[in-house]
Structure formats: C-alpha cells, structure tokens
Amino acid sequence: MPEIQQPKINLDQTTAIKCEKCGCEVFTEGVVLRKVSPILTGTGQPGVIPIPVFYCTECGHVNNEMLPRELQNKDEDGE
C-alpha cells in the first residue's frame, strides 16, 4: 500500500483559533448529544446522536465554527 504524504505546512503560515467568548487558544474535545425522534430512527425507539466538538478549556464555550452547519448560530436550547 503506497504511503500517503501529508502536505508540509509551516505553522508560521497559520492563524490561531481563539475562543469567541474569552480569547483562550486552548480547546479540548467534548460531545454534543442530540435526541432523535422514534419516527426518525425507524425503530420505534428514541435515539441519541453524539457529535464531537471542541470547547474552550477556560470558559467551556463552543465556537460557532466548530459546530456542524445545522447547529451553527443556534442558542443552547437549540432554538
């Protein structure tokens, strides 16, 4: 199997992602859970979809850009 080469990117040519709330540059991975209606699961049972996201280690905020497009710009109640 041929080896896949990753492009060499100089970190000087990148920009830091900062927390939209506090400006921190350190994030950790978490999971957003979404409920699924029994009608949509096709099993007659409700379901849960885990969505991996990164959140700020200082204040816990999830930047909008780190959410799937369908969840961007929604408040924490999903509305």
LOROVEX-431497 format. One record per residue: x, y, z of N, C-alpha, C, O, CB in turn; residue in three letters. Coordinates in nm, 4 decimals. Glycine has a CB too. Layout:
BEGIN
- X, Y, Z, X, Y, Z, X, Y, Z, X, Y, Z, X, Y, Z, ALA
...
This chain:
BEGIN
- 0.0840, -0.1171, 0.0000, 0.0000, 0.0000, 0.0000, 0.0891, 0.1242, 0.0000, 0.1766, 0.1365, 0.0857, -0.0959, -0.0006, 0.1216, MET
- 0.0686, 0.2170, -0.0950, 0.1535, 0.3355, -0.1009, 0.1291, 0.4282, 0.0175, 0.0166, 0.4426, 0.0653, 0.1300, 0.4104, -0.2309, PRO
- 0.2363, 0.4903, 0.0631, 0.2268, 0.5825, 0.1761, 0.1690, 0.7160, 0.1287, 0.2118, 0.7703, 0.0269, 0.3659, 0.6035, 0.2422, GLU
- 0.0722, 0.7677, 0.2027, 0.0117, 0.8971, 0.1697, 0.0931, 1.0050, 0.2377, 0.1120, 1.0021, 0.3593, -0.1387, 0.9039, 0.2135, ILE
- 0.1414, 1.1006, 0.1592, 0.2215, 1.2072, 0.2150, 0.1330, 1.3268, 0.2488, 0.0530, 1.3727, 0.1673, 0.3328, 1.2477, 0.1176, GLN
- 0.1498, 1.3753, 0.3706, 0.0784, 1.4947, 0.4141, 0.1532, 1.6174, 0.3631, 0.2763, 1.6185, 0.3612, 0.0642, 1.4986, 0.5696, GLN
- 0.0795, 1.7211, 0.3215, 0.1483, 1.8427, 0.2798, 0.2229, 1.9030, 0.3989, 0.1750, 1.8985, 0.5122, 0.0480, 1.9451, 0.2206, PRO
- 0.3390, 1.9584, 0.3721, 0.4174, 2.0206, 0.4782, 0.3687, 2.1648, 0.4925, 0.3814, 2.2460, 0.4009, 0.5723, 2.0147, 0.4472, LYS
- 0.3135, 2.1937, 0.6078, 0.2604, 2.3265, 0.6347, 0.3437, 2.3897, 0.7446, 0.3616, 2.3323, 0.8521, 0.1099, 2.3207, 0.6746, ILE
- 0.3940, 2.5079, 0.7162, 0.4707, 2.5832, 0.8130, 0.3722, 2.6513, 0.9076, 0.2835, 2.7235, 0.8620, 0.5645, 2.6871, 0.7431, ASN
- 0.3861, 2.6298, 1.0379, 0.2932, 2.6896, 1.1339, 0.2949, 2.8420, 1.1317, 0.2002, 2.9057, 1.1778, 0.3256, 2.6415, 1.2727, LEU
- 0.4020, 2.9009, 1.0782, 0.4062, 3.0473, 1.0638, 0.3023, 3.0963, 0.9632, 0.2685, 3.2146, 0.9614, 0.5463, 3.0927, 1.0201, ASP
- 0.2521, 3.0064, 0.8804, 0.1545, 3.0431, 0.7776, 0.0111, 3.0120, 0.8211, -0.0804, 3.0128, 0.7387, 0.1859, 2.9702, 0.6472, GLN
- -0.0084, 2.9847, 0.9496, -0.1417, 2.9530, 1.0011, -0.1858, 3.0615, 1.0990, -0.1052, 3.1442, 1.1418, -0.1430, 2.8136, 1.0698, THR
- -0.3123, 3.0603, 1.1334, -0.3632, 3.1541, 1.2335, -0.4271, 3.0751, 1.3473, -0.4865, 2.9695, 1.3259, -0.4660, 3.2536, 1.1705, THR
- -0.4138, 3.1276, 1.4668, -0.4691, 3.0627, 1.5845, -0.6212, 3.0754, 1.5851, -0.6764, 3.1763, 1.5414, -0.4094, 3.1231, 1.7126, ALA
- -0.6868, 2.9734, 1.6345, -0.8308, 2.9808, 1.6594, -0.8455, 3.0169, 1.8061, -0.7877, 2.9521, 1.8933, -0.9057, 2.8446, 1.6239, ILE
- -0.9236, 3.1213, 1.8324, -0.9443, 3.1673, 1.9696, -1.0904, 3.1516, 2.0080, -1.1797, 3.1554, 1.9233, -0.8999, 3.3142, 1.9856, LYS
- -1.1124, 3.1342, 2.1359, -1.2486, 3.1278, 2.1875, -1.3198, 3.2592, 2.1587, -1.2656, 3.3666, 2.1843, -1.2490, 3.0975, 2.3392, CYS
- -1.4413, 3.2506, 2.1054, -1.5207, 3.3692, 2.0736, -1.5605, 3.4473, 2.1992, -1.5896, 3.5666, 2.1915, -1.6456, 3.3288, 1.9962, GLU
- -1.5618, 3.3807, 2.3135, -1.6052, 3.4473, 2.4378, -1.4892, 3.5051, 2.5179, -1.4951, 3.6203, 2.5609, -1.6817, 3.3495, 2.5248, LYS
- -1.3830, 3.4258, 2.5384, -1.2774, 3.4716, 2.6297, -1.1404, 3.4901, 2.5639, -1.0492, 3.5447, 2.6260, -1.2641, 3.3743, 2.7422, CYS
- -1.1250, 3.4450, 2.4386, -0.9984, 3.4635, 2.3693, -0.8945, 3.3550, 2.3932, -0.7851, 3.3610, 2.3370, -0.9413, 3.5923, 2.4083, GLY
- -0.9265, 3.2566, 2.4751, -0.8331, 3.1466, 2.5024, -0.8033, 3.0714, 2.3724, -0.8894, 3.0618, 2.2850, -0.8914, 3.0495, 2.6098, CYS
- -0.6822, 3.0185, 2.3598, -0.6424, 2.9444, 2.2401, -0.6309, 2.7941, 2.2641, -0.5807, 2.7221, 2.1777, -0.5108, 2.9972, 2.1891, GLU
- -0.6764, 2.7452, 2.3799, -0.6649, 2.6028, 2.4108, -0.8049, 2.5420, 2.4166, -0.8937, 2.5925, 2.4853, -0.5889, 2.5804, 2.5456, VAL
- -0.8224, 2.4321, 2.3427, -0.9512, 2.3643, 2.3349, -0.9329, 2.2176, 2.3696, -0.8229, 2.1633, 2.3591, -1.0139, 2.3799, 2.1944, PHE
- -1.0401, 2.1549, 2.4103, -1.0408, 2.0117, 2.4342, -1.1655, 1.9538, 2.3680, -1.2596, 2.0267, 2.3369, -1.0372, 1.9794, 2.5873, THR
- -1.1654, 1.8224, 2.3466, -1.2765, 1.7606, 2.2749, -1.3870, 1.7178, 2.3705, -1.3620, 1.6643, 2.4785, -1.2276, 1.6405, 2.1945, GLU
- -1.5083, 1.7429, 2.3276, -1.6265, 1.7002, 2.4014, -1.7287, 1.6459, 2.3031, -1.7005, 1.6324, 2.1841, -1.6862, 1.8169, 2.4846, GLY
- -1.8462, 1.6153, 2.3527, -1.9510, 1.5595, 2.2689, -2.0819, 1.6331, 2.2958, -2.1239, 1.6469, 2.4107, -1.9669, 1.4078, 2.2942, VAL
- -2.1458, 1.6799, 2.1889, -2.2802, 1.7361, 2.1965, -2.3754, 1.6212, 2.1645, -2.3555, 1.5487, 2.0671, -2.2996, 1.8593, 2.0969, VAL
- -2.4783, 1.6048, 2.2463, -2.5745, 1.4966, 2.2233, -2.7059, 1.5555, 2.1725, -2.7553, 1.6547, 2.2261, -2.5980, 1.4143, 2.3536, LEU
- -2.7618, 1.4934, 2.0687, -2.8897, 1.5358, 2.0120, -2.9876, 1.4193, 2.0177, -2.9543, 1.3066, 1.9812, -2.8723, 1.5863, 1.8656, ARG
- -3.1101, 1.4487, 2.0647, -3.2156, 1.3471, 2.0690, -3.2741, 1.3286, 1.9297, -3.2835, 1.4235, 1.8518, -3.3269, 1.3865, 2.1700, LYS
- -3.3131, 1.2057, 1.8994, -3.3755, 1.1737, 1.7714, -3.5121, 1.1122, 1.7993, -3.5249, 1.0220, 1.8820, -3.2859, 1.0766, 1.6867, VAL
- -3.6128, 1.1610, 1.7304, -3.7493, 1.1113, 1.7439, -3.7579, 0.9643, 1.7052, -3.6873, 0.9202, 1.6145, -3.8449, 1.1939, 1.6583, SER
- -3.8434, 0.8881, 1.7726, -3.8629, 0.7471, 1.7348, -3.9087, 0.7317, 1.5894, -3.8805, 0.6303, 1.5256, -3.9653, 0.6818, 1.8277, PRO
- -3.9778, 0.8305, 1.5386, -4.0225, 0.8258, 1.3988, -3.9024, 0.8285, 1.3045, -3.8997, 0.7573, 1.2041, -4.1176, 0.9442, 1.3678, ILE
- -3.8033, 0.9109, 1.3376, -3.6857, 0.9242, 1.2503, -3.5890, 0.8072, 1.2616, -3.5169, 0.7773, 1.1664, -3.6127, 1.0519, 1.2822, LEU
- -3.5865, 0.7407, 1.3770, -3.4918, 0.6287, 1.3918, -3.5368, 0.5055, 1.3154, -3.4550, 0.4211, 1.2790, -3.4742, 0.5934, 1.5389, THR
- -3.6688, 0.4949, 1.2907, -3.7198, 0.3785, 1.2191, -3.7292, 0.2531, 1.3054, -3.7635, 0.1452, 1.2571, -3.6328, 0.3507, 1.1010, GLY
- -3.6979, 0.2695, 1.4346, -3.7014, 0.1538, 1.5237, -3.8178, 0.1612, 1.6222, -3.8454, 0.0652, 1.6942, -3.5703, 0.1425, 1.5997, THR
- -3.8861, 0.2765, 1.6248, -3.9911, 0.2966, 1.7238, -3.9360, 0.3387, 1.8587, -4.0124, 0.3621, 1.9524, -4.0721, 0.1709, 1.7394, GLY
- -3.8039, 0.3486, 1.8697, -3.7385, 0.3903, 1.9939, -3.6666, 0.5235, 1.9699, -3.6120, 0.5464, 1.8620, -3.6380, 0.2807, 2.0442, GLN
- -3.6669, 0.6114, 2.0713, -3.5896, 0.7353, 2.0546, -3.4408, 0.7027, 2.0447, -3.3958, 0.5983, 2.0917, -3.6158, 0.8333, 2.1724, PRO
- -3.3667, 0.7917, 1.9843, -3.2230, 0.7706, 1.9695, -3.1441, 0.8917, 2.0146, -3.2009, 0.9965, 2.0455, -3.1889, 0.7378, 1.8257, GLY
- -3.0140, 0.8766, 2.0181, -2.9223, 0.9844, 2.0542, -2.8103, 0.9851, 1.9516, -2.7554, 0.8803, 1.9174, -2.8662, 0.9670, 2.2001, VAL
- -2.7765, 1.1050, 1.9022, -2.6653, 1.1204, 1.8085, -2.5525, 1.1942, 1.8805, -2.5722, 1.3077, 1.9239, -2.7099, 1.1974, 1.6786, ILE
- -2.4351, 1.1330, 1.8941, -2.3199, 1.2038, 1.9518, -2.2478, 1.2829, 1.8424, -2.2211, 1.2307, 1.7341, -2.2217, 1.1036, 2.0205, PRO
- -2.2168, 1.4091, 1.8719, -2.1478, 1.4956, 1.7762, -2.0197, 1.5464, 1.8418, -2.0268, 1.6250, 1.9363, -2.2394, 1.6151, 1.7304, ILE
- -1.9019, 1.5030, 1.7937, -1.7771, 1.5514, 1.8545, -1.7548, 1.6992, 1.8228, -1.7711, 1.7426, 1.7088, -1.6570, 1.4680, 1.8050, PRO
- -1.7171, 1.7757, 1.9256, -1.6877, 1.9188, 1.9105, -1.5670, 1.9534, 1.9977, -1.5270, 1.8755, 2.0842, -1.8120, 2.0070, 1.9494, VAL
- -1.5109, 2.0694, 1.9739, -1.4040, 2.1212, 2.0592, -1.4595, 2.2380, 2.1387, -1.5303, 2.3226, 2.0842, -1.2793, 2.1645, 1.9751, PHE
- -1.4273, 2.2430, 2.2687, -1.4721, 2.3533, 2.3521, -1.3537, 2.4144, 2.4274, -1.2519, 2.3493, 2.4511, -1.5803, 2.3056, 2.4508, TYR
- -1.3707, 2.5411, 2.4639, -1.2665, 2.6181, 2.5315, -1.2379, 2.5593, 2.6696, -1.3299, 2.5271, 2.7447, -1.3080, 2.7662, 2.5437, CYS
- -1.1094, 2.5460, 2.7021, -1.0721, 2.4919, 2.8327, -1.0909, 2.5938, 2.9445, -1.0987, 2.5562, 3.0615, -0.9281, 2.4447, 2.8302, THR
- -1.0982, 2.7218, 2.9101, -1.1153, 2.8263, 3.0120, -1.2607, 2.8480, 3.0501, -1.2941, 2.8504, 3.1686, -1.0567, 2.9563, 2.9628, GLU
- -1.3481, 2.8640, 2.9499, -1.4873, 2.9012, 2.9803, -1.5898, 2.7992, 2.9322, -1.7084, 2.8139, 2.9619, -1.5186, 3.0346, 2.9186, CYS
- -1.5477, 2.6962, 2.8587, -1.6394, 2.5923, 2.8137, -1.7178, 2.6261, 2.6882, -1.8003, 2.5461, 2.6439, -1.7338, 2.5614, 2.9215, GLY
- -1.6941, 2.7422, 2.6303, -1.7682, 2.7847, 2.5112, -1.7289, 2.7015, 2.3887, -1.6125, 2.6651, 2.3719, -1.7435, 2.9339, 2.4837, HIS
- -1.8282, 2.6718, 2.3030, -1.8037, 2.6056, 2.1749, -1.8175, 2.7117, 2.0661, -1.9259, 2.7667, 2.0465, -1.9036, 2.4847, 2.1512, VAL
- -1.7088, 2.7408, 1.9956, -1.7145, 2.8377, 1.8857, -1.8124, 2.7901, 1.7791, -1.8219, 2.6706, 1.7511, -1.5741, 2.8592, 1.8241, ASN
- -1.8837, 2.8831, 1.7210, -1.9808, 2.8529, 1.6169, -1.9182, 2.7711, 1.5042, -1.9802, 2.6773, 1.4542, -2.0400, 2.9816, 1.5613, ASN
- -1.7961, 2.8058, 1.4639, -1.7308, 2.7374, 1.3522, -1.6967, 2.5916, 1.3835, -1.6653, 2.5151, 1.2923, -1.6048, 2.8115, 1.3136, GLU
- -1.7023, 2.5524, 1.5101, -1.6692, 2.4157, 1.5484, -1.7922, 2.3257, 1.5555, -1.7811, 2.2075, 1.5879, -1.5983, 2.4155, 1.6815, MET
- -1.9086, 2.3811, 1.5255, -2.0330, 2.3047, 1.5240, -2.0685, 2.2649, 1.3816, -2.0291, 2.3329, 1.2869, -2.1475, 2.3857, 1.5870, LEU
- -2.1427, 2.1552, 1.3650, -2.1932, 2.1233, 1.2315, -2.2808, 2.2388, 1.1813, -2.3432, 2.3087, 1.2610, -2.2737, 1.9895, 1.2331, PRO
- -2.2851, 2.2580, 1.0527, -2.3590, 2.3696, 0.9922, -2.5036, 2.3785, 1.0435, -2.5552, 2.4881, 1.0655, -2.3594, 2.3552, 0.8399, ARG
- -2.5678, 2.2638, 1.0622, -2.7075, 2.2621, 1.1062, -2.7267, 2.3180, 1.2469, -2.8372, 2.3592, 1.2823, -2.7607, 2.1213, 1.1008, GLU
- -2.6212, 2.3199, 1.3271, -2.6306, 2.3691, 1.4646, -2.5703, 2.5073, 1.4832, -2.5825, 2.5649, 1.5913, -2.5632, 2.2730, 1.5576, LEU
- -2.5066, 2.5613, 1.3827, -2.4436, 2.6919, 1.3942, -2.5485, 2.8007, 1.4140, -2.6587, 2.7932, 1.3597, -2.3590, 2.7215, 1.2702, GLN
- -2.5128, 2.9007, 1.4918, -2.5952, 3.0184, 1.5189, -2.7252, 2.9865, 1.5916, -2.8200, 3.0646, 1.5839, -2.6267, 3.0880, 1.3906, ASN
- -2.7322, 2.8742, 1.6616, -2.8486, 2.8439, 1.7447, -2.8079, 2.8630, 1.8899, -2.6920, 2.8427, 1.9261, -2.9018, 2.6982, 1.7191, LYS
- -2.9042, 2.9022, 1.9729, -2.8686, 2.9171, 2.1130, -2.8622, 2.7804, 2.1790, -2.8887, 2.6790, 2.1144, -2.9692, 3.0080, 2.1858, ASP
- -2.8277, 2.7765, 2.3053, -2.8017, 2.6496, 2.3732, -2.9260, 2.5634, 2.3892, -2.9138, 2.4439, 2.4160, -2.7421, 2.6758, 2.5080, GLU
- -3.0455, 2.6204, 2.3736, -3.1691, 2.5414, 2.3821, -3.2056, 2.4805, 2.2482, -3.3057, 2.4097, 2.2376, -3.2842, 2.6278, 2.4323, ASP
- -3.1245, 2.5075, 2.1439, -3.1496, 2.4536, 2.0112, -3.2538, 2.5308, 1.9335, -3.3053, 2.4822, 1.8328, -3.1916, 2.3121, 2.0218, GLY
- -3.2857, 2.6528, 1.9802, -3.3872, 2.7321, 1.9092, -3.3245, 2.8542, 1.8468, -3.3938, 2.9334, 1.7827, -3.5006, 2.7740, 2.0038, GLU
